[in-house]
């Protein structure tokens, strides 16, 4: 069981990095199609997610880097789903 945990801890950052790159590539490709710029809360979501990821990682006694990475990924996903409303 220990070897499965060690493998998951070693592979999880690479998997999350691949998912993050896929999100950015799909996002830029869809933006080129539409040519309409919509604002979203992706940067705010990543910042808040990183804070929550570090806090949860510290509370659960897991690696802080993994918690930060998962928090940023989750915050990006939530932030991309919310569009900013225009004031116009």
N, C-alpha and C positions, 0 to 999 in steps of 0.2 A: 504494500500500500504506500510505503514511503517513496518508492521509485515513481509511482504514478503521480504523486504530489509534486515531486521534483521536476518531472517532465512537464507538468501543467504550468508550474511557475516559470520554467525556462521558455516554453513555447507561447505562453499567453501574450507577452509583449509583442511578439512578431505577428501574431494573429490580429491583435488590435491595431497594429500599425498598418497591416494590409487592408483591414476594414476601413480605417480612416482615409487611406489613399483612394480606395474605391469610392467612398462618399464624395471626396473632393473632385475626383475625375468625372463622376456622373453629374455632380452639381455644375461643373463648368461646361460640360457638354450640353446639358439642358438649357443653360443660360445662353449659349450661343444660338440655339435654335429659336428661342423665344425673342431674343434681343430686347426684352423688357426687363429692366432691373427691378427686382423686388428686394426689399430689405427684410432681414430676419434677425432673430436673436441668437445667431450661432456663436458669436464671440462672447456674449454675456452668458450663454449656456455653458460654454466650455470653461469659463472662469469660475462660475458657481459650482459646476460639476467637479472641477479640480479641488475646490475647497472641501466639498462634501466627501470626495473620494479619500482625501488625506485624513479627514476626521474619522471616517468609518474604518479606514485601514489601521489607524492608531488604536481605535477602540477594540477592534477584533484581533489585534496583534498579528497582522499580516504585513507583507512588504509594502512600504509606503509608496514606492514607485509604481507598483501594480495597482494600488488603490487610486493613485492620482491618474494613471492612464485610463482605467475603467471609468472613473468619474468624468474625465474629459470626453470620452467617447459617448457616454450616456447623455451628458450635457449638450454635446453637439447634436445628437439625434433629437433631443427635445427642443433645442433652440431652432433647428431647421424646420420643425413642424409648425412653429408659430411665426406668422408674418407680422411685421410692424404695420400699423395702420397709418396712412398718410394724413397729414393735417389739412390737405387741400379739399 
